[in-house]
């Protein structure tokens, strides 16, 4: 008789606690941020329809970035079941990107919005967001001590996007580069969530202007968990 094989253990997706302005937030390995007490989920820089934007200019990329990004977003929404979602700007790659959404992708957005509040923050790529994609549009949102906006200013209690932070770290004799949350106890910059988005090194001068010293952390997105590394140790 054949011996039964042991069932494979599937690792649980994990998150790390990050405190901003005295409030504990969960930095999800997907690149989303969850404020459990407020049941608020935050994502940044989806850049939907970036692939089709490049195609218009003759740069051919596989046209699956929007579907992939929305599928990842649907998964993290299902995991945390937020009461509100804030998309922190550059949700669409250009001013006309929403017009290029497929019917299926539109339906996916509508399904995710059902039963919850949804706020689109205007970004530099999508400053004039359409009113026909559900939710409401705002330039920024303040909830208690936390301010949500697209472009970071370095203000106390700020959660922003725009810069697409990434960190290069050494591991097992080789280096790797991953997206990350950049944060100290007073402010946080979100990683980009979009499938085709690049990144800016946290050692760039743009981050030095936001964080008074290099005493901030890179919460690096791993395969199943986050790795919290001092920014000074990244390169």
C-alpha positions as CSV (number, residue, x, y, z in Angstrom):
1,X,0.0,0.0,0.0
2,X,1.3,3.4,-0.9
3,X,2.3,5.6,2.1
4,X,0.3,8.8,2.4
5,X,2.3,11.9,1.8
6,X,2.3,14.6,4.4
7,X,0.2,17.6,3.5
8,X,2.2,20.6,2.5
9,X,2.1,23.5,5.0
10,X,1.3,26.8,3.2
11,X,3.0,29.8,5.0
12,X,0.6,32.4,6.3
13,X,0.9,35.9,4.8
14,X,2.2,38.1,7.6
15,X,2.4,41.8,8.5
16,X,4.5,43.9,10.7
17,X,3.4,46.5,13.2
18,X,4.6,50.0,12.4
19,X,3.8,53.0,14.7
20,X,3.2,56.4,13.2
21,X,2.2,59.4,15.5
22,X,1.5,56.9,18.3
23,X,-0.9,54.8,16.2
24,X,-0.1,51.1,15.5
25,X,-0.6,50.2,11.9
26,X,-0.1,46.9,10.1
27,X,2.3,47.0,7.2
28,X,1.1,44.1,5.0
29,X,3.5,42.0,2.9
30,X,1.5,43.0,-0.2
31,X,2.5,46.6,0.2
32,X,-0.8,47.7,1.7
33,X,-1.2,49.4,5.1
34,X,-4.0,48.5,7.5
35,X,-5.2,50.6,10.5
36,X,-7.0,47.9,12.4
37,X,-8.8,50.1,14.9
38,X,-10.3,52.2,12.1
39,X,-10.7,49.2,9.8
40,X,-9.0,51.4,7.1
41,X,-6.8,49.9,4.3
42,X,-4.4,52.2,2.4
43,X,-2.7,51.5,-0.9
44,X,-0.6,53.8,-3.1
45,X,0.5,54.2,-6.7
46,X,-1.6,51.5,-8.4
47,X,-0.7,53.1,-11.8
48,X,-3.6,51.2,-13.5
49,X,-3.3,51.0,-17.3
50,X,0.4,51.7,-17.4
51,X,0.8,49.0,-19.9
52,X,-1.7,50.4,-22.3
53,X,-0.2,53.9,-21.8
54,X,3.2,52.6,-23.0
55,X,1.5,50.7,-25.9
56,X,0.1,54.0,-27.2
57,X,3.7,55.3,-27.4
58,X,4.9,52.2,-29.2
59,X,6.4,50.4,-26.2
60,X,4.8,47.0,-26.1
61,X,4.4,45.5,-22.6
62,X,2.1,42.5,-21.7
63,X,-1.3,44.1,-21.2
64,X,-2.0,42.4,-17.9
65,X,-0.8,44.9,-15.3
66,X,-4.3,46.3,-14.4
67,X,-5.8,42.8,-13.9
68,X,-2.8,41.7,-11.8
69,X,-2.8,44.8,-9.7
70,X,-6.6,44.5,-9.0
71,X,-6.3,40.8,-8.2
72,X,-3.7,41.6,-5.6
73,X,-5.8,44.4,-4.2
74,X,-8.9,42.2,-4.0
75,X,-6.9,39.6,-2.1
76,X,-5.7,42.0,0.5
77,X,-9.2,43.5,0.9
78,X,-10.6,40.0,1.4
79,X,-7.9,39.3,4.0
80,X,-8.5,42.4,6.1
81,X,-12.2,43.3,5.3
82,X,-11.7,47.0,5.7
83,X,-14.6,49.4,6.3
84,X,-12.8,52.1,4.2
85,X,-10.1,52.0,1.4
86,X,-7.9,55.0,0.6
87,X,-6.0,54.9,-2.7
88,X,-3.1,57.4,-2.1
89,X,-2.8,58.9,-5.6
90,X,-1.5,57.8,-9.0
91,X,-4.2,55.1,-9.0
92,X,-4.3,55.6,-12.8
93,X,-1.2,56.1,-14.9
94,X,-2.5,59.0,-16.9
95,X,-5.5,61.3,-17.3
96,X,-7.3,59.0,-19.8
97,X,-6.3,55.6,-18.2
98,X,-9.8,55.1,-16.8
99,X,-11.2,55.2,-20.3
100,X,-9.0,52.2,-21.3
101,X,-10.2,50.0,-18.4
102,X,-11.8,46.8,-19.6
103,X,-15.3,45.9,-18.6
104,X,-13.9,43.1,-16.4
105,X,-11.5,45.5,-14.6
106,X,-14.3,48.0,-14.1
107,X,-16.5,45.3,-12.6
108,X,-13.6,44.2,-10.3
109,X,-13.3,47.8,-8.9
110,X,-17.0,48.0,-8.4
111,X,-17.0,44.7,-6.5
112,X,-14.3,45.8,-4.2
113,X,-16.1,49.0,-3.4
114,X,-19.3,47.3,-2.5
115,X,-20.2,47.8,1.2
116,X,-17.3,50.0,2.1
117,X,-16.3,53.7,1.7
118,X,-13.7,54.3,-0.9
119,X,-11.5,57.5,-1.3
120,X,-9.4,58.2,-4.4
121,X,-6.6,60.8,-3.5
122,X,-5.6,62.8,-6.6
123,X,-2.0,62.3,-7.7
124,X,0.4,63.9,-10.1
125,X,-0.4,61.3,-12.8
126,X,-4.2,61.5,-12.2
127,X,-4.9,65.0,-10.9
128,X,-8.4,65.1,-12.4
129,X,-9.9,61.8,-11.4
130,X,-13.2,60.8,-13.1
131,X,-16.4,60.7,-11.1
132,X,-17.8,57.6,-12.7
133,X,-15.5,55.0,-11.1
134,X,-17.2,54.9,-7.7
135,X,-16.1,56.3,-4.4
136,X,-15.2,59.9,-3.7
137,X,-12.2,62.0,-4.8
138,X,-10.1,64.2,-2.5
139,X,-6.8,66.0,-2.5
140,X,-6.0,64.7,1.0
141,X,-7.7,63.2,4.0
142,X,-7.1,63.7,7.8
143,X,-8.3,61.2,10.3
144,X,-7.3,62.0,13.9
145,X,-3.5,62.6,14.0
146,X,-2.9,61.0,10.6
147,X,-2.9,62.9,7.3
148,X,-3.2,60.9,4.0
149,X,-1.8,62.6,0.9
150,X,0.0,61.7,-2.3
151,X,3.2,63.7,-2.3
152,X,5.1,63.6,1.1
153,X,6.0,66.8,2.9
154,X,7.7,65.2,5.9
155,X,5.0,66.5,8.2
156,X,4.3,64.8,11.5
157,X,1.6,62.1,11.2
158,X,1.8,61.9,7.5
159,X,1.2,58.8,5.3
160,X,2.1,59.4,1.7
161,X,3.1,57.7,-1.5
162,X,4.6,59.1,-4.8
163,X,8.2,58.1,-4.2
164,X,7.9,54.3,-4.6
165,X,10.6,53.5,-2.0
166,X,12.8,50.5,-2.5
167,X,15.8,49.1,-0.6
168,X,18.8,47.2,-1.6
169,X,20.0,44.8,1.0
170,X,22.6,42.1,1.4
171,X,21.4,38.5,2.1
172,X,23.3,35.3,2.0
173,X,26.2,36.7,0.1
174,X,24.2,38.4,-2.5
175,X,22.2,41.6,-2.8
176,X,18.6,42.0,-3.6
177,X,16.3,45.0,-4.2
178,X,12.8,45.1,-3.0
179,X,9.9,47.5,-2.4
180,X,9.6,48.8,1.1
181,X,7.7,51.0,3.5
182,X,10.0,53.9,4.6
183,X,9.0,55.0,8.1
184,X,10.1,56.5,11.4
185,X,7.8,57.1,14.4
186,X,6.4,60.3,12.9
187,X,5.8,59.7,9.1
188,X,5.6,56.9,6.6
189,X,6.0,56.6,2.8
190,X,4.1,53.8,1.1
191,X,5.6,51.4,-1.4
192,X,4.0,51.4,-4.9
193,X,1.3,48.7,-5.3
194,X,1.1,48.6,-9.1
195,X,2.4,45.6,-11.0
196,X,4.5,47.7,-13.4
197,X,5.8,50.4,-11.0
198,X,9.5,50.9,-10.4
199,X,11.1,52.4,-7.3
200,X,13.4,55.0,-5.9
201,X,16.2,54.0,-3.5
202,X,15.6,55.1,0.1
203,X,19.2,56.4,0.0
204,X,18.1,59.0,-2.5
205,X,18.2,62.7,-1.4
206,X,14.4,62.8,-1.6
207,X,14.2,60.6,1.5
208,X,16.9,62.6,3.3
209,X,14.7,65.7,3.0
210,X,11.7,63.9,4.6
211,X,13.5,62.1,7.4
212,X,15.7,64.4,9.6
213,X,18.3,61.7,10.0
214,X,18.9,58.3,8.5
215,X,17.4,56.8,11.7
216,X,14.3,55.5,9.8
217,X,13.4,52.0,8.9
218,X,12.9,50.2,5.6
219,X,10.2,47.6,6.1
220,X,11.1,45.4,3.1
221,X,8.5,43.3,1.3
222,X,9.6,39.7,1.3
223,X,7.8,36.7,-0.2
224,X,5.8,35.8,3.0
225,X,6.8,38.5,5.5
226,X,8.4,41.9,6.0
227,X,12.0,42.4,7.0
228,X,12.6,45.6,9.1
229,X,16.1,46.9,8.4
230,X,17.6,50.3,9.4
231,X,17.9,52.5,6.4
232,X,21.5,53.1,7.2
233,X,22.2,49.4,6.5
234,X,20.7,49.6,3.0
235,X,22.6,50.7,0.0
